[in-house]
Amino acid sequence: MTITHLVTHSGGFHADELLSSVILTRLFPDAELVRSRDKAWITPGEGRIIYDVGGQYDAVARIFDHHQKPNPLREDGQPYSSFGLVWAQYGRDYLRALDVPEHDIDAIHASFDRGFVLPVDLLDNGAVDASAAGPLFSGLTLPALLESLKPAFDDCQEGADDRAFAAAVPIARAFVDARIRRSAAKRRAEGMVAEAIAAAGEGRVLELPMGMPFRAGVEAAGADHLLFVVHPRGSDWALTTIRTGDDTFETRADLPAAWAGLTDEALEKASGVKGAKFCHNGRFIAVADSREAIRAMAELAVSEVAAG
């Protein structure tokens, strides 16, 4: 069946129907987006998808509302908003439209649902409060930012809400697409890291062909023996530490204390490596002008850790 109309409610908007519109307008670009509360529009019918309005959830009938009682819940009992319902039904097709490889579809669909869709659902349903982000950040949650695109309360021009909604859709799309592309890139990186770990064998230094997210791949491989990572960075090479978690700056091992904050000749003298160029004062990254130089620095760092 050809989808000819995408129907959501008129008036002020929230993040859930805005983000639902991002998904649906990409998948059905020729469909007309209708914002209405007219019963003739918000009743299931041929060629239309209805969301965040209508008082029903029926994927077969293509209506995705969550305001009715009982409201639709995930298997774990957490509530859906229209965004979660639309993502559950159409998210995999959206990922295909972004050329996500088929073998990554399910993993990225689940990851995006857990890390992006679910927070929107919970905030929309009042299941969590934005203040949980802390007073400094509560106004910077994605739903709060998207809803700040609504017209001012005293903008009484006819069609102001609809114009604001139309202008907000591409902004919301940028956040959705960036998050998905980042997730897809992370999956690609994990594959490359796995290959590099196999090549490194029992060595303590992981060499990558370019800068990329690597910690998840290292942990997935159970490569607890690795201490440092090297990779090209422009015309130079970088040596970095491996953090022990996402929410910490603690590392498996630091670079030598004698290198901290040094550059060029001073670092060459301290390390004994010709071509050493820079070591951060925090001892989590160093730079050299060649692969040979950075590998030499990496081995010195490993030796210092081994010496205790």
C-alpha positions in Angstrom: 0.0 0.0 0.0 1.2 3.5 -0.8 1.4 5.8 2.2 -0.1 9.2 1.2 -0.5 10.9 4.5 1.4 11.2 7.8 -0.9 12.5 10.4 -0.1 13.9 13.8 -1.8 16.5 16.0 -1.9 20.2 15.5 -0.9 22.9 17.9 2.2 22.9 20.1 4.6 20.0 19.6 6.8 17.8 21.7 9.9 15.8 20.9 8.2 12.5 20.4 6.0 13.4 17.4 8.7 15.6 16.0 11.2 12.7 16.1 8.6 10.3 14.8 8.2 12.7 11.8 11.9 12.4 11.2 11.6 8.7 10.8 8.4 8.7 8.7 9.2 11.5 6.4 12.4 9.8 5.3 10.7 6.5 4.7 7.7 8.1 3.0 9.0 11.3 1.4 6.1 11.7 -1.0 3.5 11.5 1.8 1.8 14.7 2.9 2.4 15.6 6.6 -0.9 16.6 8.1 -1.2 18.2 11.6 -4.8 18.0 12.7 -7.1 16.9 15.5 -10.0 16.5 13.2 -11.6 13.1 13.8 -11.8 12.5 10.0 -8.0 12.6 9.9 -7.0 10.9 13.1 -9.1 7.8 12.4 -7.2 4.9 10.7 -7.7 4.8 7.0 -6.1 3.6 3.8 -2.8 5.3 2.9 -2.2 7.0 6.2 0.0 6.6 9.3 -1.3 8.3 12.5 1.0 9.0 15.4 0.8 10.8 18.8 -2.9 11.3 18.4 -6.1 9.1 17.9 -6.3 7.3 21.2 -5.1 3.9 19.8 -2.1 1.8 19.2 -2.5 -0.7 16.4 0.6 -1.3 14.2 -1.5 -3.2 11.7 -3.9 -0.2 11.3 -0.9 2.1 11.4 -1.9 4.2 14.4 0.7 4.9 17.0 -0.7 6.8 20.0 0.2 6.4 23.6 -2.1 8.7 25.5 -4.9 6.1 26.0 -5.4 3.8 29.0 -4.0 1.3 29.2 -1.0 2.9 27.6 1.5 0.8 25.6 4.4 -0.5 27.5 7.8 -2.1 26.7 8.4 -5.7 27.9 10.1 -4.3 31.0 7.1 -2.2 31.8 8.5 1.2 30.8 6.2 3.4 28.8 6.3 4.2 25.1 5.8 7.5 23.5 4.8 7.8 19.9 8.5 7.9 19.0 9.2 4.6 20.7 6.2 3.0 18.9 7.2 4.4 15.5 10.8 3.3 16.1 9.8 -0.2 17.0 7.8 -0.5 13.8 9.9 1.4 11.3 13.3 1.8 12.9 15.0 -1.0 11.1 13.7 0.3 7.7 15.1 3.7 8.7 18.5 2.2 9.4 18.4 0.5 6.0 17.6 3.9 4.4 20.8 5.2 6.0 22.8 2.3 4.4 23.5 0.6 7.7 24.9 -2.9 6.9 22.2 -5.6 7.4 24.4 -7.5 9.8 24.4 -4.5 12.1 20.7 -3.6 11.9 19.4 -5.4 15.0 22.3 -4.3 17.2 22.1 -0.6 16.2 18.3 -0.7 16.4 18.5 -1.9 20.0 21.3 0.5 20.9 19.5 3.5 19.5 16.3 2.5 21.2 18.0 2.1 24.6 20.2 5.2 24.4 18.2 7.7 22.4 14.5 6.7 22.1 13.9 5.4 25.6 14.9 8.7 27.3 12.6 10.6 25.0 9.8 8.2 25.8 10.3 8.4 29.6 10.5 12.2 29.6 7.4 12.5 27.4 5.4 10.3 29.8 6.7 12.0 32.9 8.4 8.7 34.0 11.5 10.7 34.7 12.1 14.4 35.3 14.6 16.4 33.3 16.0 17.7 36.6 17.5 14.2 37.0 20.2 15.6 34.6 21.0 18.2 37.3 20.0 21.8 37.5 22.8 22.9 35.1 21.8 20.5 32.4 18.1 19.9 32.7 17.3 22.5 30.0 19.9 20.9 27.7 18.2 17.5 27.2 17.3 16.8 23.6 13.6 17.1 24.2 14.0 20.4 25.9 16.1 21.7 23.1 13.7 20.5 20.4 10.7 22.0 22.2 12.5 25.3 22.5 11.9 25.6 18.7 8.2 26.1 19.3 6.8 29.6 18.6 6.7 32.1 21.5 3.4 32.1 23.5 2.4 35.4 22.0 3.1 34.5 18.3 -0.5 34.5 17.2 0.1 34.4 13.4 -1.9 31.9 11.6 0.1 28.7 11.0 2.9 29.6 13.4 2.9 26.2 15.0 3.0 24.4 11.7 5.8 26.5 10.3 7.8 26.0 13.5 7.2 22.2 13.3 8.3 22.1 9.7 11.5 24.0 10.5 12.2 21.8 13.5 12.1 18.5 11.6 15.4 18.9 9.8 17.1 20.0 13.0 15.8 16.9 14.8 16.8 14.7 11.8 20.4 16.0 12.2 20.5 14.6 15.8 19.0 11.3 14.8 21.2 10.7 11.8 24.4 11.8 13.6 23.7 9.3 16.4 23.0 6.5 14.1 26.0 7.1 11.9 28.1 7.3 15.0 26.8 3.9 16.2 27.4 2.4 12.7 31.0 3.8 12.8 31.5 2.3 16.2 30.5 -1.1 14.9 33.0 -0.7 12.0 35.7 0.3 14.4 35.1 -2.7 16.6 35.7 -5.0 13.6 39.0 -3.2 12.7 40.1 -3.3 16.3 39.5 -7.0 16.5 41.7 -7.5 13.5 44.4 -5.4 15.0 44.2 -7.3 18.3 44.7 -10.5 16.4 47.8 -9.1 14.6 49.2 -7.8 17.9 49.2 -11.2 19.5 50.6 -11.1 23.0 52.1 -7.7 22.5 51.2 -4.9 25.0 50.8 -2.3 22.2 47.9 -2.2 19.8 48.6 -0.6 16.4 45.6 0.8 14.5 45.5 2.0 10.9 43.9 5.3 12.0 42.4 7.1 15.0 39.1 5.4 16.0 37.1 4.4 19.0 38.9 1.4 20.4 38.1 0.7 24.0 34.8 -1.2 23.3 36.6 -3.4 20.9 39.5 -4.1 23.3 37.0 -5.0 26.1 34.9 -7.1 23.8 38.0 -9.1 22.8 39.0 -9.6 26.4 42.4 -8.1 25.5 43.4 -7.3 29.1 47.1 -7.5 28.2 47.0 -4.4 26.1 48.3 -1.2 27.7 48.7 1.3 24.9 47.5 2.2 21.4 49.4 3.7 18.5 48.0 5.1 15.3 48.8 7.6 12.6 47.5 11.1 13.2 47.9 13.3 10.1 51.6 13.4 9.3 52.5 12.3 12.8 51.8 9.3 15.0 50.0 9.2 18.4 50.5 7.0 21.4 47.5 6.9 23.8 46.5 5.1 27.0 43.4 2.9 27.4 40.8 4.2 29.9 39.2 1.7 32.2 35.7 2.9 31.7 33.5 5.4 29.9 32.9 7.6 33.0 36.5 7.8 34.3 39.9 9.1 33.2 41.6 6.2 35.0 43.8 4.3 32.6 45.3 0.8 32.5 48.7 2.5 32.6 50.0 6.1 32.2 52.8 7.3 30.1 56.1 7.9 31.9 56.0 10.7 34.4 59.3 12.1 33.1 57.6 12.9 29.8 54.8 14.9 31.2 54.3 18.3 29.5 57.5 18.1 27.4 57.8 19.0 23.8 60.4 18.6 21.0 64.0 18.6 22.1 63.1 18.4 25.8 61.0 15.3 25.1 63.6 13.8 22.9 66.1 14.2 25.7 63.8 12.8 28.4 62.7 9.8 26.3 65.9 9.2 24.3 63.7 8.9 21.1 64.6 11.1 18.1 61.4 12.5 16.6 59.4 12.6 19.9 57.3 15.8 19.7 54.8 16.1 22.5 53.5 14.5 25.7 50.4 15.8 27.4 50.8 16.9 31.0 48.1 14.4 31.9 50.2 11.6 30.4 47.4 10.1 28.3 48.8 11.0 24.9 52.1 11.5 23.2 53.0 12.4 19.6 56.0 11.6 17.4 56.9 12.3 13.8 57.1 8.7 12.6 55.9 5.2 13.2 59.3 4.1 14.3 59.6 6.9 16.9 56.1 6.3 18.4 56.7 2.5 18.5 59.9 3.2 20.4 58.1 5.4 22.9 55.4 2.8 23.3 57.9 0.1 24.2 59.6 2.5 26.7 56.3 3.1 28.3 55.6 -0.7 28.5 59.0 -1.3 30.0 58.4 1.3 32.7 55.1 -0.3 33.6 56.7 -3.7 33.8 59.5 -2.3 36.0 56.8 -1.1 38.4 
